[in-house]
């Protein structure tokens, strides 16, 4: 089964790794904006994906 929301990434440098780590750390704080949250009515634009 394919999950269309899953993206493989190859980390190529420290800056990229830090951005991914920051995204993981900040993600729970954005639950109110998450389109999987039943109380949210906003769709995340592709250009807001941080990596």
Steps between C-alpha positions, in 0.01 A plus 500: 500500500636842405466800727490815287596718798829322567822636348841333510783746555874461479673729744791658314637752750477629857269789407247261351520275806444797733195613300351150523569483874339840551195394300461190718537707819255770386242273341293427815464875556323530165230237568233769478606555134535132409259385229473161678360682805120466484463858628715646221351628175828609339702309239880537519640648178783301348743793534457495881656154530834589658730268308 
